[in-house]
Amino acid sequence: MPIQAITRSQVRGLFNLWNDALATLDSEKVADRYSKCAVLLPTLSNIPRNTRELLIDYFNTLLLKKPQAVILSETSGSGFRIVALSATPVSKIENL
């Protein structure tokens, strides 16, 4: 069975699920939004996060600032089992 391409609205839906996970302020729920082979290059840290434990560690700190994001502009694309969203988010972060 051929793999169907993901649509722009589906990519946006994945972003919304991630942003909703941020709103829970639960680092494990946010980490659940990442695949096992994900690599997060975080804005507020110089440590690449490539394990669940490192993701949770990062979000434990970030979620204290109660972040939420709105995408102002985006470029998205997909390939074989990979989706990338390059976005310019505007984030509301408390206590930065």
C-alpha positions in Angstrom: 0.0 0.0 0.0 1.5 3.4 -1.0 2.1 5.9 1.7 -0.1 9.0 1.2 1.4 12.4 1.5 0.5 14.5 4.5 -1.5 17.7 3.9 -0.6 21.1 5.1 -3.7 21.0 7.3 -2.6 17.7 8.8 0.8 19.2 9.6 -0.9 22.2 11.2 -3.0 19.8 13.2 0.1 18.1 14.5 1.4 21.5 15.6 -1.9 22.2 17.4 -1.6 18.9 19.2 1.9 19.8 20.3 0.8 23.3 21.4 -2.1 21.8 23.3 0.3 19.5 25.1 2.3 22.6 26.1 -0.9 24.0 27.7 -1.1 21.0 30.0 2.2 22.0 31.6 3.1 18.3 31.8 6.5 17.6 30.3 5.7 13.9 29.7 2.7 14.8 27.6 4.8 17.2 25.6 7.5 14.5 25.1 4.7 12.1 24.0 4.3 14.3 20.9 7.8 13.4 19.7 8.8 10.2 17.9 11.4 7.9 19.4 14.0 9.1 16.8 13.2 12.9 17.1 15.9 15.5 17.7 14.8 18.8 19.3 17.2 21.7 18.8 15.7 23.9 21.5 15.7 27.7 21.5 16.4 28.1 25.2 19.1 25.5 25.5 22.3 24.6 23.7 21.8 20.8 24.3 20.3 18.8 21.5 17.4 16.7 22.9 17.5 13.3 21.3 16.1 11.0 24.0 12.8 11.0 25.8 14.7 11.8 29.1 16.4 14.8 27.5 13.1 16.1 26.1 11.4 15.8 29.5 14.4 17.5 31.2 14.1 20.5 28.8 10.3 20.8 29.1 10.5 20.5 32.9 12.3 23.9 32.7 10.4 25.5 29.8 7.0 24.7 31.1 7.6 26.7 34.2 7.4 29.7 31.8 3.9 28.6 30.5 4.7 28.8 26.8 2.1 28.9 24.0 2.8 29.5 20.3 1.0 31.0 17.4 2.4 30.4 13.9 2.7 33.6 11.9 4.3 32.1 8.8 5.3 28.5 7.9 6.9 26.3 5.3 6.0 22.6 5.5 7.0 19.5 3.6 7.0 15.8 3.9 8.9 12.8 2.6 9.2 9.2 3.3 7.7 9.0 6.9 9.2 12.4 7.7 7.3 15.6 8.3 9.0 18.9 8.8 7.5 22.2 9.8 9.6 25.3 9.7 7.7 28.0 11.4 8.1 31.5 12.7 6.2 31.3 15.9 5.3 34.1 18.3 5.5 32.6 21.7 4.0 33.9 24.9 6.4 32.9 27.6 6.0 34.1 31.2 8.9 34.9 33.4 11.6 34.8 30.7 
